[in-house]
Structures are given as C-alpha cells and as structure tokens.
Amino acid sequence: MWRTSSYSADNGSCVSVRFPSAGPVAVRDSKHPTGPQLAFPETAWTSFLQRRK
C-alpha cells in the first residue's frame, strides 16, 4: 500500500512511500504512479529520516 510521505511539500511535489512487510522501502513520484521507483534498504531509509530532523 502506497501513502504520501509526510515530508512532501504542499506545492504538489509529493512522493509516495511503500513499506512492505519484507524487502526494501519503495519511493515514487505521486504524479507518476506507474513511473520508475526507487528502492532503499530499511536501514538506509531510517538513516535518511533521522538526518531530516
């Protein structure tokens, strides 16, 4: 299940994030849901979020 990231901007520059039960965290452009996706190991995603604070 995809959800809009809480870090997305209010100007339409949104990303969707998917947290599967197993495997990498997936990220995509909300405006292009069938477009390419990026995949990150959960540890990398957690590190990224910690640096955003």
Secondary structure, 3 states (H helix, E strand, C coil): CEEECCCCCCCCCCEEEECCCCCCEEEEECCCCCCCEEEECHHHHHHHHHHCC
